[in-house]
Amino acid sequence: MDKRDLRVLEMLLKDSRASLMEISKRTGLSRFAVKDRIEKLFNAGAILGPTIVVDPAHVGVSRTAFFEFKTNPHEPWLAKMLEKTSSCDLLDGTTGEFSLLARFRLTSDEHFAAVLKKIDDAMGKSYFKKYRVVNAIRIFKESGIAFHLGAVNPQKVDEIDIEILRILLNQAQNTKSPLPVTTVQLSKQLGNLGVRISQPAVFNRLSRLEKGGIILGHTLKVDHSKLGLQTKFIVRIKANPNSYDAVAGSYLTSMPQISDLYRTGEEYGLLATVRLRDASEFNDFLLKLYDSKDIIDTYSTLVLEERKDSPLPLQENED
């Protein structure tokens, strides 16, 4: 993979709908060369497919929470249980006291209570019987896309909107192409699900979902290891208490190494996912981090294994 491949990928990660003409103008490649490079990256498994980033708060998710579990290699059943839990959309094996980190999307207090009951029952069978919950108070960034910092008028979504979002979120799992589905294709896919809707109506709904801050961006799912980003860290960041929003919103979200960023209620009030090539790059990243005088301290956890990374669940299921 050369610098032009990386430039093409960078543009598609920011907007997977970028046209071949637009990418051609900004890379100096012909449209045919751009198309060829995208197809080669897709066939090589570097590009897994297109997807979107959705604001969970607008699609019925009332709480994003991280669960950390203390476990050992003789308890593979715990990780397998979490992988099968629909409201758990991300699961990593990590270093440190807690060896599993899971992200949950929860739709109500009742849903949260049901998940806690399931986890309590499971942990009662575990050796250490220890876990903790870290609630995300605010989401600043996910999958490389910054969330809106200003107030956005909440938009109502109906069942057709949910089906549109579900198709777009799951493109990487269901597509044989690196290119996003068109509104014509989307209309046909909805028709196959029994939803009769014209292409212009699909276009209007997409525009409303984007303007309403529900769809925050169109991006790609990629295999980071094939892009050379072999190292993933979870970095907790402690900042001056009155500076968390400013540091996160104006400084940290602009750092390309940070793919996900959350405000939590912990002493280290920011939780960031950081992807880099190696430990040397991580050291450079930390030095850059402290360019902000409002950042007081950090502590980091190395991700050893990415066990699950599934699309945002759009409805409450029995877990």
C-alpha positions as CSV (number, residue, x, y, z in Angstrom):
1,M,0.0,0.0,0.0
2,D,1.5,3.3,-1.1
3,K,0.8,6.9,-0.1
4,R,-1.8,7.3,-2.8
5,D,-3.7,4.3,-1.6
6,L,-3.6,5.8,1.9
7,R,-4.8,9.2,0.5
8,V,-7.7,7.4,-1.3
9,L,-8.6,5.6,1.9
10,E,-8.4,8.8,4.0
11,M,-10.9,10.5,1.7
12,L,-13.3,7.5,1.8
13,L,-13.1,7.2,5.6
14,K,-14.2,10.8,5.8
15,D,-17.0,10.3,3.3
16,S,-17.5,6.9,1.6
17,R,-19.8,8.6,-0.9
18,A,-16.9,10.7,-2.3
19,S,-17.1,10.4,-6.1
20,L,-14.3,9.0,-8.3
21,M,-14.0,12.4,-9.9
22,E,-13.6,14.2,-6.6
23,I,-10.9,11.6,-5.4
24,S,-9.2,11.9,-8.8
25,K,-8.9,15.7,-8.5
26,R,-7.4,15.5,-5.0
27,T,-5.0,12.6,-5.6
28,G,-3.8,13.3,-9.1
29,L,-4.9,9.8,-10.2
30,S,-7.3,9.1,-13.1
31,R,-10.8,8.0,-12.3
32,F,-9.9,4.5,-13.6
33,A,-6.9,4.4,-11.4
34,V,-8.9,5.4,-8.4
35,K,-11.5,2.8,-9.1
36,D,-8.8,0.1,-9.6
37,R,-7.1,1.0,-6.3
38,I,-10.4,0.9,-4.3
39,E,-11.3,-2.5,-5.8
40,K,-7.8,-3.9,-5.0
41,L,-8.1,-2.7,-1.4
42,F,-11.5,-4.3,-1.1
43,N,-10.4,-7.6,-2.7
44,A,-7.4,-7.6,-0.4
45,G,-9.7,-7.2,2.7
46,A,-8.3,-3.9,3.7
47,I,-11.6,-2.3,2.9
48,L,-14.4,-4.4,4.4
49,G,-17.2,-2.3,3.1
50,P,-19.1,1.0,3.6
51,T,-21.1,1.9,6.7
52,I,-22.5,4.9,8.5
53,V,-22.1,6.5,11.9
54,V,-25.4,7.1,13.7
55,D,-26.0,9.1,16.9
56,P,-27.3,6.5,19.3
57,A,-29.4,9.0,21.2
58,H,-31.6,9.6,18.2
59,V,-32.4,5.9,17.6
60,G,-33.7,4.8,21.0
61,V,-30.3,4.3,22.8
62,S,-30.6,6.0,26.2
63,R,-27.2,4.8,27.6
64,T,-23.8,3.8,26.2
65,A,-21.9,2.0,28.9
66,F,-18.6,0.1,29.2
67,F,-18.3,-3.1,31.2
68,E,-14.9,-4.2,32.4
69,F,-14.5,-7.8,33.5
70,K,-11.8,-9.5,35.5
71,T,-11.5,-13.0,34.1
72,N,-8.9,-15.6,33.1
73,P,-8.2,-17.8,30.0
74,H,-10.0,-20.7,31.6
75,E,-13.3,-18.9,31.3
76,P,-13.9,-18.6,27.5
77,W,-17.6,-18.9,28.1
78,L,-17.8,-15.4,29.4
79,A,-16.5,-13.8,26.3
80,K,-18.7,-16.1,24.2
81,M,-21.8,-15.0,26.1
82,L,-20.9,-11.3,25.6
83,E,-20.4,-12.0,21.8
84,K,-23.9,-13.4,21.6
85,T,-25.5,-10.5,23.6
86,S,-27.2,-8.3,21.0
87,S,-26.8,-5.0,23.0
88,C,-23.1,-5.6,23.3
89,D,-21.7,-4.2,20.1
90,L,-18.0,-4.1,20.9
91,L,-15.7,-6.5,22.8
92,D,-12.0,-6.4,23.3
93,G,-9.5,-8.5,25.2
94,T,-7.1,-6.2,27.1
95,T,-4.1,-6.1,29.4
96,G,-4.4,-5.1,33.0
97,E,-6.6,-6.1,35.9
98,F,-9.7,-6.2,33.7
99,S,-9.1,-8.5,30.7
100,L,-12.4,-7.9,28.8
101,L,-13.8,-4.5,27.8
102,A,-17.4,-4.5,26.4
103,R,-19.5,-1.6,25.1
104,F,-23.2,-1.9,25.6
105,R,-26.0,0.1,24.0
106,L,-29.0,0.2,26.3
107,T,-32.5,1.5,25.4
108,S,-34.0,2.0,28.9
109,D,-33.5,1.6,32.6
110,E,-35.3,-1.6,32.4
111,H,-33.0,-2.8,29.6
112,F,-30.0,-1.8,31.7
113,A,-31.4,-3.7,34.7
114,A,-32.0,-6.8,32.6
115,V,-28.4,-6.7,31.3
116,L,-27.0,-6.2,34.8
117,K,-29.1,-9.2,36.0
118,K,-27.7,-11.4,33.2
119,I,-24.1,-10.3,34.0
120,D,-24.5,-10.7,37.7
121,D,-25.8,-14.3,37.1
122,A,-22.8,-15.0,34.9
123,M,-20.2,-13.4,37.2
124,G,-21.6,-15.5,40.1
125,K,-20.1,-18.5,38.2
126,S,-16.8,-16.8,37.4
127,Y,-13.6,-17.2,39.4
128,F,-12.9,-13.6,40.3
129,K,-16.6,-12.4,40.4
130,K,-15.5,-8.9,39.6
131,Y,-16.6,-6.3,37.1
132,R,-17.3,-2.6,36.9
133,V,-19.5,-0.3,34.8
134,V,-18.3,2.9,33.2
135,N,-21.1,5.1,31.9
136,A,-20.5,7.3,28.9
137,I,-22.0,10.7,29.7
138,R,-21.3,12.2,26.3
139,I,-20.0,10.8,23.0
140,F,-17.5,13.1,21.2
141,K,-16.4,10.8,18.4
142,E,-17.0,7.3,17.1
143,S,-15.5,5.5,14.1
144,G,-13.5,8.6,13.3
145,I,-16.5,10.8,13.0
146,A,-17.0,13.7,15.4
147,F,-20.4,14.1,17.0
148,H,-22.3,17.4,17.0
149,L,-21.3,19.6,20.0
150,G,-24.2,22.1,19.6
151,A,-27.8,21.4,20.4
152,V,-29.6,19.4,17.6
153,N,-33.4,19.3,17.5
154,P,-34.4,15.7,18.1
155,Q,-35.9,14.0,15.1
156,K,-38.5,11.3,15.2
157,V,-37.7,8.2,13.3
158,D,-40.3,5.7,12.1
159,E,-40.0,2.0,11.1
160,I,-39.0,2.9,7.5
161,D,-36.2,5.2,8.8
162,I,-35.0,2.3,11.1
163,E,-34.9,-0.1,8.1
164,I,-32.9,2.4,6.1
165,L,-30.5,2.9,8.9
166,R,-30.2,-0.8,9.5
167,I,-29.4,-1.5,5.8
168,L,-26.8,1.3,5.7
169,L,-25.2,0.2,9.0
170,N,-24.9,-3.4,7.8
171,Q,-23.5,-2.7,4.3
172,A,-20.1,-4.1,5.2
173,Q,-21.6,-7.4,6.2
174,N,-23.9,-7.7,3.2
175,T,-22.2,-6.1,0.3
176,K,-19.9,-7.5,-2.5
177,S,-18.8,-4.0,-3.4
178,P,-16.7,-1.3,-1.7
179,L,-19.1,1.4,-2.9
180,P,-22.1,2.5,-0.8
181,V,-25.6,1.5,-1.9
182,T,-27.3,4.1,-4.1
183,T,-30.8,5.4,-3.3
184,V,-32.1,3.3,-6.2
185,Q,-30.5,0.1,-4.7
186,L,-31.8,1.1,-1.2
187,S,-35.3,1.5,-2.6
188,K,-35.1,-2.0,-4.1
189,Q,-33.7,-3.5,-0.8
190,L,-36.5,-2.0,1.1
191,G,-39.0,-3.4,-1.4
192,N,-37.5,-6.9,-0.8
193,L,-38.4,-6.3,2.9
194,G,-42.0,-5.4,2.0
195,V,-41.5,-1.7,2.2
196,R,-42.7,0.0,-1.0
197,I,-41.0,3.3,-1.3
198,S,-39.7,5.3,-4.3
199,Q,-36.2,6.4,-4.9
200,P,-37.1,10.1,-4.5
201,A,-38.8,9.3,-1.2
202,V,-35.6,7.4,0.0
203,F,-33.5,10.4,-1.0
204,N,-35.7,12.8,1.0
205,R,-35.6,10.5,4.1
206,L,-31.8,10.3,3.9
207,S,-31.5,14.0,3.7
208,R,-33.7,14.4,6.7
209,L,-31.8,11.9,8.7
210,E,-28.5,13.7,7.8
211,K,-29.8,17.2,8.5
212,G,-31.4,16.1,11.7
213,G,-28.1,14.8,13.1
214,I,-29.1,11.1,13.1
215,I,-26.7,10.1,10.4
216,L,-23.5,11.8,11.3
217,G,-21.3,10.5,8.5
218,H,-20.7,7.9,5.8
219,T,-17.5,6.0,6.3
220,L,-15.8,2.6,5.8
221,K,-15.2,-0.4,7.9
222,V,-11.6,-1.5,7.4
223,D,-9.2,-4.1,8.6
224,H,-6.8,-1.9,10.6
225,S,-4.1,-4.6,10.7
226,K,-3.9,-4.6,6.9
227,L,-3.5,-0.8,7.0
228,G,-0.5,-1.2,9.2
229,L,-2.3,0.0,12.3
230,Q,-1.4,-3.0,14.4
231,T,-1.6,-1.4,17.8
232,K,-4.8,-0.4,19.6
233,F,-4.9,1.2,23.0
234,I,-7.7,2.3,25.4
235,V,-6.5,5.6,26.9
236,R,-8.0,7.2,29.9
237,I,-7.4,10.9,30.1
238,K,-7.6,13.2,33.2
239,A,-8.0,16.9,32.5
240,N,-8.8,20.0,34.5
241,P,-12.4,19.5,35.6
242,N,-13.7,22.7,33.9
243,S,-12.0,21.9,30.6
244,Y,-13.2,18.5,29.6
245,D,-15.6,19.6,27.0
246,A,-13.2,22.1,25.5
247,V,-10.3,19.7,25.4
248,A,-12.3,16.9,23.9
249,G,-14.3,19.0,21.5
250,S,-11.7,21.3,20.1
251,Y,-8.5,19.3,20.5
252,L,-8.8,15.6,21.0
253,T,-11.5,14.9,18.4
254,S,-9.3,16.5,15.7
255,M,-6.5,13.9,16.4
256,P,-6.7,11.2,13.6
257,Q,-5.2,8.6,15.9
258,I,-8.3,8.8,18.2
259,S,-11.2,6.9,16.6
260,D,-13.6,7.0,19.5
261,L,-13.9,9.5,22.4
262,Y,-16.2,9.5,25.4
263,R,-16.8,11.6,28.5
264,T,-17.3,9.5,31.6
265,G,-18.0,10.0,35.3
266,E,-14.6,8.6,36.3
267,E,-11.7,10.4,37.8
268,Y,-10.0,10.0,34.4
269,G,-13.0,11.6,32.7
270,L,-12.2,10.8,29.0
271,L,-12.0,7.4,27.5
272,A,-10.4,7.2,24.0
273,T,-9.7,4.5,21.5
274,V,-6.3,5.0,19.8
275,R,-5.0,3.2,16.8
276,L,-1.3,3.3,15.8
277,R,1.4,1.4,14.0
278,D,3.6,0.5,17.0
279,A,4.7,1.5,20.5
280,S,7.0,4.2,19.1
281,E,4.1,5.9,17.4
282,F,2.2,5.6,20.7
283,N,5.0,7.4,22.5
284,D,4.8,10.2,20.0
285,F,1.0,10.4,20.4
286,L,1.3,10.7,24.2
287,L,3.8,13.5,23.8
288,K,1.5,15.3,21.4
289,L,-1.4,14.8,23.8
290,Y,0.4,16.7,26.5
291,D,0.7,19.8,24.2
292,S,-2.6,20.7,25.9
293,K,-1.9,22.2,29.3
294,D,-5.3,21.2,30.4
295,I,-4.4,17.5,30.3
296,I,-3.1,16.4,33.7
297,D,-2.5,12.6,33.4
298,T,-3.3,9.5,31.3
299,Y,-3.2,5.8,31.8
300,S,-3.4,3.3,29.0
301,T,-4.5,-0.3,28.3
302,L,-3.3,-2.4,25.4
303,V,-5.9,-4.2,23.4
304,L,-4.7,-7.7,22.8
305,E,-7.7,-9.0,20.8
306,E,-10.7,-7.5,19.1
307,R,-13.4,-10.1,19.6
308,K,-16.5,-8.2,18.4
309,D,-17.2,-5.1,16.4
310,S,-20.8,-5.1,15.2
311,P,-23.2,-2.4,14.0
312,L,-25.1,-0.3,16.4
313,P,-28.2,-2.3,17.6
314,L,-31.3,-0.3,16.5
315,Q,-33.9,-2.0,18.7
316,E,-34.1,-3.6,22.1
317,N,-33.8,-7.4,21.8
318,E,-34.0,-10.1,24.4
319,D,-30.5,-10.5,25.7
